[in-house]
Amino acid sequence: MNPVTREEWTLKGHGGLDLFARSWLPDGEPRDVVVIAHGYGEHGDRYGNVVERLVPAGYAVHAIDHHGHGRSGGRRALIERMDRAIDDFHGFVE
């Protein structure tokens, strides 16, 4: 397996909530980028099977925990307004 670099950080989402993000990066220049938007009641680390296939093939993989999910702030498993979660995700992608 090729070396994989994992990075973690937080960014600000709607209402100033801290949103947890992580990236898995291949050794060298990535051939492309994949961004994961997890489902309800999940978090980005549940996609290890995707990471295990894509990163050794040269892809960079990025994932954010939506507010209220995983290691992000907010009331657990609650997205009060989907448009805010979508805006947060778009900000992450940018």
NUNUVEX-880766 format. One record per residue: x, y, z of N, C-alpha, C in turn; residue in three letters; residue number from 1. Coordinates in steps of 0.2 Angstrom, whole numbers, plus 5000, padded with zeros to 4 digits. Layout:
<rs>
(r (X,Y,Z),(X,Y,Z),(X,Y,Z),"ALA",NUM)
...
</rs>
This chain:
<rs>
(r (5004,4994,5000),(5000,5000,5000),(5004,5006,5000),"MET",1)
(r (5003,5011,4996),(5006,5017,4996),(5005,5021,5002),"ASN",2)
(r (5010,5025,5004),(5009,5030,5010),(5003,5034,5010),"PRO",3)
(r (5000,5035,5015),(4994,5039,5016),(4995,5044,5021),"VAL",4)
(r (4994,5051,5020),(4994,5056,5025),(4987,5058,5027),"THR",5)
(r (4986,5058,5033),(4979,5060,5036),(4980,5067,5039),"ARG",6)
(r (4976,5071,5038),(4976,5078,5041),(4969,5079,5044),"GLU",7)
(r (4968,5082,5050),(4962,5084,5053),(4962,5092,5055),"GLU",8)
(r (4957,5095,5054),(4956,5102,5056),(4949,5103,5058),"TRP",9)
(r (4947,5110,5060),(4941,5112,5061),(4940,5118,5057),"THR",10)
(r (4934,5120,5054),(4932,5126,5051),(4925,5128,5054),"LEU",11)
(r (4924,5134,5053),(4918,5137,5056),(4912,5136,5051),"LYS",12)
(r (4906,5134,5054),(4900,5133,5050),(4895,5138,5052),"GLY",13)
(r (4889,5137,5050),(4883,5142,5052),(4883,5143,5059),"HIS",14)
(r (4881,5149,5062),(4881,5150,5069),(4887,5149,5073),"GLY",15)
(r (4893,5149,5069),(4899,5149,5072),(4901,5142,5075),"GLY",16)
(r (4897,5137,5073),(4899,5130,5075),(4905,5128,5072),"LEU",17)
(r (4909,5124,5077),(4915,5121,5074),(4913,5114,5070),"ASP",18)
(r (4916,5114,5064),(4914,5108,5060),(4921,5104,5059),"LEU",19)
(r (4921,5098,5061),(4927,5094,5060),(4928,5091,5053),"PHE",20)
(r (4934,5092,5050),(4935,5089,5044),(4942,5085,5044),"ALA",21)
(r (4942,5081,5039),(4948,5077,5038),(4950,5075,5031),"ARG",22)
(r (4956,5074,5029),(4958,5072,5023),(4963,5066,5023),"SER",23)
(r (4963,5062,5018),(4967,5057,5017),(4971,5058,5010),"TRP",24)
(r (4977,5059,5010),(4981,5061,5004),(4986,5056,5002),"LEU",25)
(r (4986,5055,4995),(4991,5050,4993),(4998,5053,4993),"PRO",26)
(r (5003,5049,4993),(5010,5051,4992),(5011,5054,4985),"ASP",27)
(r (5013,5060,4985),(5014,5063,4978),(5007,5067,4976),"GLY",28)
(r (5007,5069,4970),(5002,5073,4967),(4996,5069,4966),"GLU",29)
(r (4990,5071,4969),(4984,5067,4967),(4982,5067,4960),"PRO",30)
(r (4979,5061,4958),(4976,5061,4951),(4969,5065,4951),"ARG",31)
(r (4966,5065,4956),(4959,5069,4957),(4957,5069,4964),"ASP",32)
(r (4952,5072,4965),(4949,5074,4972),(4942,5071,4973),"VAL",33)
(r (4941,5068,4979),(4934,5065,4980),(4932,5069,4987),"VAL",34)
(r (4926,5071,4987),(4924,5074,4993),(4918,5071,4996),"VAL",35)
(r (4918,5068,5002),(4912,5064,5005),(4907,5068,5009),"ILE",36)
(r (4901,5068,5007),(4895,5070,5011),(4892,5064,5014),"ALA",37)
(r (4893,5063,5021),(4890,5058,5024),(4883,5058,5025),"HIS",38)
(r (4879,5052,5027),(4872,5052,5028),(4870,5054,5035),"GLY",39)
(r (4864,5053,5036),(4861,5055,5043),(4864,5050,5048),"TYR",40)
(r (4866,5053,5054),(4868,5049,5059),(4875,5046,5058),"GLY",41)
(r (4879,5048,5053),(4885,5046,5052),(4890,5051,5053),"GLU",42)
(r (4896,5050,5051),(4902,5054,5051),(4907,5052,5046),"HIS",43)
(r (4912,5056,5044),(4917,5055,5039),(4921,5049,5040),"GLY",44)
(r (4922,5047,5046),(4927,5041,5047),(4923,5035,5045),"ASP",45)
(r (4917,5035,5044),(4914,5028,5042),(4915,5026,5035),"ARG",46)
(r (4919,5030,5031),(4920,5029,5024),(4927,5026,5023),"TYR",47)
(r (4930,5022,5028),(4937,5020,5028),(4937,5015,5022),"GLY",48)
(r (4932,5011,5020),(4932,5007,5014),(4933,5011,5008),"ASN",49)
(r (4930,5017,5007),(4931,5021,5001),(4939,5024,5001),"VAL",50)
(r (4941,5026,5007),(4948,5028,5008),(4953,5023,5006),"VAL",51)
(r (4952,5017,5008),(4956,5011,5007),(4957,5010,5000),"GLU",52)
(r (4952,5011,4996),(4952,5009,4989),(4955,5015,4985),"ARG",53)
(r (4953,5021,4986),(4954,5027,4982),(4961,5030,4983),"LEU",54)
(r (4963,5031,4989),(4970,5034,4991),(4975,5030,4988),"VAL",55)
(r (4976,5024,4989),(4981,5020,4985),(4981,5020,4978),"PRO",56)
(r (4975,5022,4975),(4975,5023,4968),(4977,5030,4966),"ALA",57)
(r (4979,5034,4971),(4981,5041,4969),(4976,5047,4970),"GLY",58)
(r (4970,5045,4973),(4965,5050,4974),(4966,5053,4981),"TYR",59)
(r (4965,5060,4981),(4964,5063,4988),(4957,5063,4990),"ALA",60)
(r (4956,5061,4996),(4949,5060,4999),(4948,5065,5005),"VAL",61)
(r (4942,5069,5005),(4941,5074,5010),(4934,5073,5013),"HIS",62)
(r (4933,5074,5019),(4926,5073,5022),(4925,5078,5028),"ALA",63)
(r (4919,5080,5029),(4917,5084,5034),(4912,5081,5038),"ILE",64)
(r (4912,5082,5045),(4906,5080,5049),(4901,5086,5049),"ASP",65)
(r (4895,5084,5046),(4890,5089,5046),(4888,5091,5054),"HIS",66)
(r (4885,5097,5055),(4884,5100,5061),(4880,5094,5065),"HIS",67)
(r (4881,5093,5071),(4877,5088,5075),(4879,5081,5074),"GLY",68)
(r (4885,5080,5070),(4887,5073,5068),(4894,5073,5070),"HIS",69)
(r (4896,5066,5071),(4903,5065,5072),(4906,5069,5077),"GLY",70)
(r (4912,5073,5075),(4916,5077,5080),(4914,5084,5079),"ARG",71)
(r (4909,5086,5075),(4907,5093,5074),(4902,5095,5080),"SER",72)
(r (4902,5102,5081),(4898,5104,5086),(4890,5104,5084),"GLY",73)
(r (4886,5105,5089),(4879,5106,5087),(4875,5100,5091),"GLY",74)
(r (4869,5101,5091),(4865,5096,5094),(4865,5089,5091),"ARG",75)
(r (4866,5084,5094),(4868,5077,5091),(4862,5075,5086),"ARG",76)
(r (4864,5073,5080),(4860,5070,5075),(4854,5075,5073),"ALA",77)
(r (4855,5081,5073),(4850,5086,5071),(4853,5091,5066),"LEU",78)
(r (4849,5091,5061),(4851,5096,5056),(4844,5100,5055),"ILE",79)
(r (4844,5106,5059),(4838,5110,5059),(4836,5113,5052),"GLU",80)
(r (4841,5115,5048),(4839,5117,5042),(4844,5114,5037),"ARG",81)
(r (4842,5111,5032),(4846,5108,5027),(4850,5113,5023),"MET",82)
(r (4847,5118,5021),(4851,5123,5017),(4857,5126,5021),"ASP",83)
(r (4857,5126,5028),(4863,5127,5031),(4869,5122,5031),"ARG",84)
(r (4866,5116,5031),(4871,5110,5030),(4874,5110,5023),"ALA",85)
(r (4870,5112,5018),(4872,5112,5011),(4877,5118,5011),"ILE",86)
(r (4876,5124,5013),(4880,5129,5013),(4887,5128,5017),"ASP",87)
(r (4887,5124,5022),(4893,5122,5026),(4897,5118,5021),"ASP",88)
(r (4894,5113,5018),(4897,5108,5014),(4900,5112,5008),"PHE",89)
(r (4897,5116,5005),(4899,5120,4999),(4905,5124,5002),"HIS",90)
(r (4905,5127,5008),(4911,5131,5010),(4917,5126,5011),"GLY",91)
(r (4916,5120,5013),(4921,5115,5014),(4924,5114,5008),"PHE",92)
(r (4920,5113,5003),(4923,5111,4996),(4927,5116,4993),"VAL",93)
(r (4925,5123,4994),(4929,5128,4992),(4935,5129,4995),"GLU",94)
</rs>
